[in-house]
Amino acid sequence: MRGWAGFALWYAAAALAADPDAFERAQRLVATGTPQLAFDFIVKTQPADPGAARWSDWEALRCALLVRLNRSRELLERAERLPPGAAAVALRECLMPAARAAIVSGQAATARRHAVRLLWQGTPSAEDTREIRLLVIDSYVADRQSADAYHSMLRFDLDHRPLERQTAARFVSGLLDLGLPKEAVNWLAHLDDSDPLKLMLRLQAGLIEPDTALKLARALAAKAPGAGWWGVAARAAQMQGGRAFQIEALEQLLQHAVAGDASLATRVRELWQTYVAAAREAAGRNHLLENDDAGWGAYAASRIGNEPIMARAAFAYLARRANASEARGNAQLQLELSLQIAKLDVAALRLFSDEEIAVSSLDPRLRYSLGSLAEKRGLHAATVRMWHGLAPPPGNAAVEWQLRLVASMMRAGQADAGTVLLQQAAAAKEPWPPEAVKRAAVLSRELLNAGHSRTAEPLLAGLVQRTDGLERRQFLFDLGRVNDADGKPAAAAEHYLRCAALIEPKPADPLARQARLAAGLSLAQAGYRDDARAQFEWVLRNSRDPVQLDVARRELKKL
């Protein structure tokens, strides 16, 4: 957070603990769009005793923030510990999202237990009751309890007619997943013709031939690209037995599937298996021997122009099964290049991110390329997986490469590993090139805004040593913030004052005024009352900002 607005928010948050209306202030922090700050305050301020006044309101807000911050594990833990006497608001805000999270994490029985408690203790509204019943159905699907899922759907349909199209699609998707296409036909008429799910249901229920479904799906995918139509095409090609069409559909599926799709890992392995099967069939027709790396390479190279899909199948075979490591590495690079040319770069990344493939078995050049692609796409965990352990690529200083990797680690939630590597980078004695300084500045800002102030400290200290002028002043101010957050007000004041005094423009600029006020607050907290008074009086003489003036006057009255 930079600028006076960020400092004012920091100051307001620091004052919350003394506010008798702390819960309402926490709600305001949520409303201002600072969920992490609000959550940290709740952790410090919420009464420990569930019998305390407004405890359930605190717990409801805490659970809502855990959902917003995508911290499912903590949410499930809070739901398990929710006391018997919790009010309805806490039950609703904690148990409903916890049930959803339990289904996603493979804990279907836990989801049903939370749903039952909500129904019996939570006095749910009619709309909440409807959603709870749907969650129970989803839990049966996740648990592969086909009969219970299907009968629950039928009862729900009877109770909630006319059934919404979205709910019908939810039922059909679940039943297809359970291998019950004939039962899913009950809701065929509810589906939209533009929804790939309807064509998939017709295909799996035997209402349309695979050849016809494949042609329709490919034509519709050309008009509206996306994973849905290619999913139908892949299934139709599998039923039809056409290897090239199956490969085409699976490649497109990997390219267009949304991140987090539960079926991605299965699709990746299916594509590798289909590549190998297609390559072996081609080998039989072309009299290729299984151990003839050169023959396979020549065959793949000869097909790259006219039959790129079959060429990729041969390269994929070599990438996994070639005898010589050089042949495997070259095949990996050729397979990725062919996918890139076909505008299937994300498919290439996902293909080589298969957990069954040891990253160390991939050619370093491929890892650099795929890591860069993942970095551009914001796929930070994939970036770390590809780059971790690699030496800096040509043209990259060691510290710049380390900072680049640290940024991906922190964004991927790998804070422990990122902190260790960052400390190594910050301790390096060699000069930092300009690009490394820029990366370090961006990373330090991200760390501070994400609440990782201690992690940012060595990086900020390194930036102070390697910059000057306004840049150095800002990093000194940020070091003050770090020390304030760490409970070291005297050290914080020193950094703020260095920031203010490094360059003293006449009249004082906004950063100098901001630093003087922050120094006064820190000095007062450290017990240096006279020194704090001097800073507040300086602010009154030099600032025209009404917020700064108001804070300085109020603090002077406390001294």
Secondary structure as UniProt FT lines:
FT   HELIX           3..15
FT   HELIX           16..18
FT   TURN            20..21
FT   HELIX           22..31
FT   TURN            32..33
FT   HELIX           35..45
FT   TURN            50..51
FT   TURN            53..54
FT   HELIX           55..68
FT   TURN            69..70
FT   HELIX           72..80
FT   TURN            84..85
FT   HELIX           88..104
FT   TURN            105..106
FT   HELIX           108..121
FT   HELIX           126..142
FT   TURN            143..144
FT   HELIX           146..159
FT   HELIX           165..177
FT   TURN            178..179
FT   HELIX           181..184
FT   HELIX           185..190
FT   TURN            193..194
FT   HELIX           196..204
FT   TURN            205..206
FT   HELIX           210..223
FT   HELIX           227..240
FT   HELIX           243..256
FT   TURN            259..260
FT   TURN            262..263
FT   HELIX           264..286
FT   TURN            290..291
FT   HELIX           293..303
FT   TURN            304..306
FT   HELIX           308..321
FT   HELIX           325..341
FT   TURN            342..343
FT   HELIX           345..352
FT   TURN            355..356
FT   HELIX           359..361
FT   HELIX           364..377
FT   HELIX           380..387
FT   TURN            388..389
FT   TURN            394..395
FT   HELIX           398..411
FT   TURN            412..413
FT   HELIX           415..427
FT   HELIX           434..449
FT   TURN            450..451
FT   HELIX           453..466
FT   HELIX           469..485
FT   TURN            486..487
FT   HELIX           489..502
FT   HELIX           510..526
FT   HELIX           529..542
FT   HELIX           546..558
//
